[in-house]
Amino acid sequence: MSWIAALLASIGRAVLNALAALGRISIYSGQTIGHMARPPIYLKEIGSALLSVGYFSLPVVGLTAFFTGGALALQIYSGGARFNAEAVVPQIVAIGMVRELGPVLVGLMIAARVTSSIAAEIATMKVTEQIDALVTLSTHPMKYLTVPRVLAGLVMVPLLVGLGDIIGVFGGYIVGIKSLGFNSATYLHNTVNFIEARDIVSSLTKGAAFGFIATVMGCYYGMNTTRGAAGVGKATKGAVEAAAVLILAANFILTSIMFSI
């Protein structure tokens, strides 16, 4: 019986630690939102963050979305052929990319590229005492480091999601007309007619939520790193893992809210 008690105790400690971490992240997120509404505003840092989060993420987002859309078209055609339902490829590719795959894949790519970069950068600043220097110069680290990056996530990730949706649908279109024998005009007509306004709104809303999560996780783990090179690596790994899990959880919650029947 002692090993059962030990097992239950370890599970309880893990749950309590997870809840405590979630509470700290929630407090940090609330503080970040509060600082957004108060000056000063560091425009140079915001501009740099916009480029880092948005512009430099375009290649990986575009390629991921294009090949995913093409693969989705092939899979739907193969599955639909079993039921003589090959004609639904344009509609399913469009709704699959816009509602789910587009936002989630872009969010995970941002977590892999941007969250890791932010966490490593801020953690290195913490280890080398650059953040302490900011405090000495009467500069609030959260306003100077966190707020610009989170604002960039809120602005640029929805744009990346919208672009990823378009590129993903285009990838399905290319495969459909080149490999699967669809008529170009019919494919486009079916795609446009099947997408509803709420699909687009939900996609962009998810993009904003995922951008907030990805950037906040990078900043939080970077700010709370331990000393040394190992601490930087641990902070980067933890930030990416937390961002990916929270993005998937947020996707489920938002989908349940927006498309509940």
C-alpha positions, 0 to 999 in steps of 0.5 A: 500500500505504501507504493500506492500512497507514494504514487498518489502523492507524486500525482498530487504534487504534479497536479499542484505544480501544474496549477501553480504554474498556470496561476503564475502564467495567468498573473503574468498575462494579466500584467502584460495586458495592463502594461499595454494600456499605459505609456511609455511605448517603445515603437522601435522595439514594436517595429522590430518585433513585428518584423521578427514575428510576421515578415520573417515567419512568412517562408515557413508558414507559406510552405507549411500551408501549401504542402498541407493543403495539397496533402489534404486534397489528396487524402480527401480524394482518396477517402471520398473515392470509396463512397463516390464522393470525390466532388467534395474535395474543394469544400472539405479542403477549404473548411479544413484549412480555414477552420482548423488546419490553417490556424493550428499549423500557423500557431505551432509554427510560430511556437516553434520559431518565434516562442523559442527565439523569444525565450532564448533571447530574453533568457540570455539577457537574464543570465547576462544581467542585461535585464538588471541593467534595464531596471538600473536605467529605470526601464521596466523590463515587461514594457520594454521586452514583453509588451512589444513582442506580445503586441506583434503576436496579436497583430501579425499572427492573425495576418499569417493565419489569413495568408496561410489559409489562402496558401493552403486552399491554393495548394489544394487547388493546384493538386486538384486541377493538376493531379486530380482532374478538377475543372479550375472554375468549378473548383474555385466556385465550390470553394468560395461558395462553401466558406462562410463569414464565421469561418473566416472570423473564427480563423482570425480570432484563433490566430490572435489567441495563438499569437498571444499565447506563443509570445507570452510563453516565450517572454514568461519562460525567458524572464523566469529562467535560471542562471547558466547555459542550462537554464537558457536551454530549459527555458526555451524547451519549456516555452515551446512545450507550454505554447504548443500544448496551450495552443492546442487546448485553446483551439479546442475551447475556441472551436467548442464555443464558436461551432457548438451546435 
